[in-house]
Amino acid sequence: MKRPSVSIRIYLGLMAYLVLVKLILTAFPAVFRSPAQASVFEWPLLALWTGLGLLGVWLSEKTGFPAAWGEKGSNRPRIVIPLLLGTGLGLLAIATDALTGWTKFVAAKMSLPTIHIAFPASVLIYPGGAIIVEVVYRLFLIPLLLWLVSTKLCRGRWQTEIFWVLAILTSLVEPSGDLGLRELGVGAMASVFLQDFGLNLAQAWLFRRYGFLAAILLRVFFYLVWHVLWGLRG
């Protein structure tokens, strides 16, 4: 029997982490800030993320994406670049929030004390959330659409161009929720929107350049700075 590829083995390891998070947090459901946050860790959705992600990994191998982990000595950029980008974007998000107070505005609208999950549960939940976000926004959608449009419809042509169109379009999905910040002013809304867009587009680039693990690590590092460290202030 053929051994699964390194990308599939890494992806299954990430799904095992989500199961671990679910098992630990089953006894502490109140740690989530909203029912929507808790719902993405429900068993049926975990099964859905697993299936969609596996299909995405398989299709990514057919459409020119690199493996999630390379040969010995080639993996430093897969960690260092996400670390630097994630930390930088996290610090920028903190500065923006300190200047605009947009998270307090959102929390008040949701009748919450803060949008950030409390420590120490945050250290466990946010990396899991980073995995799920990547499956939903990129790991499944981009390889699937790239395979359908470039490989099937265009017979393998214009793969790079089509990828970047898909990267930009999918990177606009998450920031679209920031349009609700227009009550705080165009400047605050635009700042948050562009930062979220930049985060998503950087993840798409990392996915194409270094594989999906690097893309996930970028959001993990970003969440550790933005949600975990900044969340410690309450």
Order of alpha helices (4+ residues) and beta strands (2+ residues): alpha-alpha-alpha-alpha-alpha-alpha-alpha-alpha-alpha-alpha
